[in-house]
Amino acid sequence: MDTNIMRHFYIFTSMNIILISLSLSFLESYLPTLIKRAFLFGKFSVKTPHTIAAKFEVPKRWFRHFYIFCAPLMTITLCSLSYKYLYNGNIPEIVFTLLDTLLGTSRKQLISAEDAFLVIVLFNIHCWKRFYESCFISVYSNQKIHVALYFLGLAHYIGVILCILGESEGFVKGSHATLFLHKVTIVKLICASICLLASYEQLKTNFILAKLRKNSHGDVVSLEHKIPFNRLFKYIAGPLQLCEVIIYLMFSVILWRASTFHYVTFWVASNQMECAYLSHQWYRKTFTNYPKERKIIIPYIW
């Protein structure tokens, strides 16, 4: 099978999120409640009851399942890379079959061993940090999300790993790989540093958001939404989203020779920009004292 299913999957999800964003921006009043409840969640969720829609919703706090699932999976992937690159281990045939099925039999080794290893290390740090945030910092409300979004979130992290491994040295039949860390360029180390700084900024942002619902002793006293301030919130409504986009853009720069991973980045950027836009609009409608100078996701610009 010579079809890159993963590429089509990320193109499809990206186009859908763009079309949905445009529909919600210009045609929201004409859209049926069933559709709006499927895509609007959290603070900007639709309050209108819908019996059918309610049957396909799960608690928003299940977001933490993404990281309970993906953080160990990323570590297993890192161990697999280490086994292959450091000990010249044999990759099971079923792995080649799976990658051929999902990325096509004509896939090529476009990602060096050094770049694949660096990005997977960064992904491990990022995912375990997100695990810590979602399980021990974030205070979730009682809002719901559509089950399709829940499974899409799980599929995303599986897809990330497949898109990287499927074009990496040693994971394409006939290719050989040896890890030489001295081949990692200064530019890619700078990208890695920016990635870590963005991930750290996400952590600080989540502390700010959690503090809005806690008292001075750290006890949760409210599940209401309040206007956050400080750090990047001085400039934009979506620091979390901006940092996520930066992280994936840095991954794309490191994996610049890749063919499929850039579609992952495009999907993440589309999704995160939509979330930031909806959040900004909700705050503007809900709070009369919302800072007028605050932008959506790009400081001073948009």
N, C-alpha and C positions, 0 to 999 in steps of 0.2 A: 504493500500500500504506500503510494508515494504522495500522500497528502499531508501537509503540516497542520494537523488538527489543532495543536496548541495555538498556532498563529491565528487560525480562523476563530478560535474560541475568544481570544483577546480582542480581535477586531470586532467581533459580534457584540461582546459586552461593552466595548468602548462606544460603538455607534449607538447602541441602545441607550446608554447613559446620556449621551449627547442629545438624542431625540427626546428622551424623557425630560431632560433639563429644559429644553426649549418649550416643550408642551406645558410643563408646570409654570414656566415664566409667562407664557402668552395665552395659554388656553386652560388654565387651571379650573376656572369656573365652569367649563364645559366638560371636563373629564368626570367620569363616573366615580363614585366613592370607592368602589372596589379597586380601581386602578390607582387612585391617589393613596389609599392605605397600603398598597403594596410597595410603594417607593418612598413615602414620607414617613420617617420614624423619629423617635426621640422628641425633642422639644417642638419640632415643627410637624408632628404627626397629626393626622386628621382625627378630630374628636367625634365626628358623626358616627354613630354605631352602625355596624354592618355585620349581620349574622354570619354570612359566608366568609367574609374577610377575617373575622375573629378566629375562625377555625384553622387558619393558616398562619397564625402569628405565634411567636415565641418571645420570652422575656428579653429585653435589650441587654440585660446583664450576661446573657449567653455569649456576648462578644468575647468574654474571657476564654471561651472554649477554643477560639481561633489560636490563641497563644499556648494554651495547655496542649493543643495538638501540634502546632507547628514548631515550637521551640525544641522539643525532643527530636522531632523529625529532622530539623536542621542539624542537630548534633549528630544524628545517625549519618546524615549526608556528609558531614565533615569527617567523620570516622572512615567512611567509605573512600573519600578522596585521599585521606592520609594513607590508608591501606594501599591504594593504587599507586599514588605518587611517591611515597616514601619507601614502600616495601615491594613495589612492582607486583602487587597482588592480582589475582585473576578475577575478573568481573563475571558474575554468573550470566549464562546465556539468556536467561529470562529478562535481565535488565536491558540487554541489547534489543531483544524482541519488543519490549515495552516502548523503548525510545524510538525504534523504527516505526512502530505502529502509530505513535502520537506525533512524531516530528517528520515522518517520511523516511523511506529507505535511502533517499539520495542526500540525506543530511551530511554535512561536512564538519570537520574539526576546525572551528573558527575561533575558539576560545583557548588560550594557552593554559597550561597547568597552573602557572603562577597567578593569572587573572582569576581563574575559577576558584582557586584556593583562597585568594584574598577576599573575594566577594562572599564566599560561603562563611568565612570567619566573621566578616562584618554582619552578615545576616544572622549569625548565631548571637552575636552581641545584641543586635537590635531586637530580635525575637524574644530572647530571655529578659531583656529590659522591659519589653511590652508585656511579657508574662507577669513580671513584678508589678508593673503599673496596674494592669487589669485585675489582678488578684488581691493586691494589698494597698493600693492607693485610691483608685477610682471609686467614686460613690455613685452607683447607678440608680436611676429612678425606676419607677414601676412601668415605664413605657414598654411597648412591644415593637418587634420588627417582623417583617414577613419572612417566612421560613425559606423562601427562595434566596433572599439576601444572606441568610445564615449559611446555607449550603454553598453559595457563591463565595463567601469569605473563606470557607474551608478549602474549596477547590482552587482558590487563588494561590495559596501557599504551596499546594502540590504542584501547580502549574509552574510556579517560579523555579522550583528545584528541577523539574523536567526540562524547562527551557534552557537552564544553565548546563546541566549534565549532557543533554542531547547534542550539544555542539562543542563539548569540551574534549581536549586531548585525552585519549585513553578510553573514552566512552563511545567512540565511533569505531566500528570494526576496521581492523587494519591499521589503526593509529597507535602510536607509541607516545608515552609521556614520561618526562622526568622533571621533577620540580627543582628549579634554580631560583631561589628567592632573590638573588642579587639582580635578576632580570626585571624585577618590579621597578618601574621608572619613578622619578620624582613626581611627575604629574599624577600618577596613580596613587602615590602615597598622600599627596595633597588632597585628592578626591576622597580617600579613605578618612583623612582627618576631618574634612568638611562633613562627611557622613556621620562620624562619631559626634561632632559638635551639634549637628541637627538632631540626632537621637537624644543627646543630653538636654537640648532645649525642649524637646517633647516631654521629657521627664519633669523638668521644672514647670512646664505649662500644666501638666496633670496635677502637680502639687497645688498650684494656684486654684484650679477648678475644684479639687477635692476640699480645699480649705473653705470654700464658699458654703459648704454643707456641714462643716464641723465647728464645734466650739473650741475654746482655747485649750481644752484638755484632749482634743482629738476625737471626741465622740460625735457621731453623726446626729445632728439635731434637726435637719431639714433635707427634703428632697427637691426643694424649689430651685428654679433657675434664677441666677442673679448675674449682674453685669460683672465680668472679670476685668481686672486691671493689672498693670505692671508688666514688665518685660515686653514681649512682642504684642501683647494686648494693647499697648499704647498706640500701636500703629494699624493693626489688622484684627479682623474678627476670627480668623482661622489659623492661629499659630500651629496647631497640631497638623492641619492639612498642609500648610506651607512646608513644614519640616519633613513630612512624609514625601512630598514631591521632590524636595531637595535630595533626600536620601536615595530615591530611585533614579533621579537624574545622575547622581554620582556613580551609581551602579552601572548605568548605561555608558557613561564615559569610560569607566574601567573596562567594560565589556564592549568597547566600541566596534570591534570586529564581528560581534555576534549578529545573527540574522533575526532571531525570534525574540530575544529578551526585550528589545526596544518596544515591542508591542505591549509588553507587560507595563513598561514605564508609561506609555501612552494611556493605557487603561487606568493606572493609578492616578495620573495627573487629571484625567477627565473626571474621575470619581471624586477626588479630593476637592477639585475646584467647584464641583456642584455642591458638595457638602458645605464648603465655606460660604458660597453664595446664599444658600438657603438659610444658613445660620445667621448671616449678616442681615438678611431681609427680616428674619423673625425677630431679632433683637431691635431693629428699627421700628417694627410695628408694635412690639410689646412694651418697650421702655421709652418714655418721653425724654429721659435724661441720657439716652445712649449717645456717646460722643459722635458728633457729626463729622469730625475729621477722620474718623477711623475708616480704613479701607477694608476690602474683602479679604484678599490673600497676598497682594503685593504691596508693601509699604509705599505710600505716597502716590501710587499709580492706579491700582484697581482693587 
